[in-house]
C-alpha cells in the first residue's frame, strides 16, 4: 500500500502526462512551497493547477476529492485554495481519468463528481463527472476563468 505522499505524486505525474498528451504545455514550479503543483498554458494564459487524487465512494457512484489542504501539526489547520490556484486537476485511479474543475466552482471542503445517476432521481446541483473530464475541459478551455488575484502567474 502506497503512502499518501506517493499516491499524490503518482496522481500528479499522471495529470502532467495527460495535459501534455492533450497538447497543453505544463510548467513546474521550483520547490514544494507553492499552493499549486503546476502551471498550464491555455491560449496564452497561465493557470495555476492544484492536483488531487479522487477516490470512489458509494460503490463507485461518485468520485470525491478534498478542496483544501490540512496541516496535521498542532493545532490542526486547513486552508482553501481560493485565490491561490485556478484549477483543480484530480486523477481517479478508479476511472483512470483526470477531471478538471475551476477552484472558484468547487466547494469549500470537497468536490463530488457523479459517475452514475442518483438513485433518488436528483438532477439539480449534481456535478456529472463526464462533464469535467480533461477532454471536456480542454474542449471548452475558451471559458476558463482568468484569475482575479494580482499575484497570479
Secondary structure, 3 states (H helix, E strand, C coil): CCCHHHHHHHHHHHHHHHHHHCCCEEECCCCCCCCCCEEEEECCEEEEEEEEEEEEEHHHCEEEEECEEEECCCCCEEEECCCCCCEEEEEECCCCEEEEEEHHHCCCCEEEEECCCCCCCCCCCCCEHHHHEHHHHHHCHHHCCCCCCCCCC
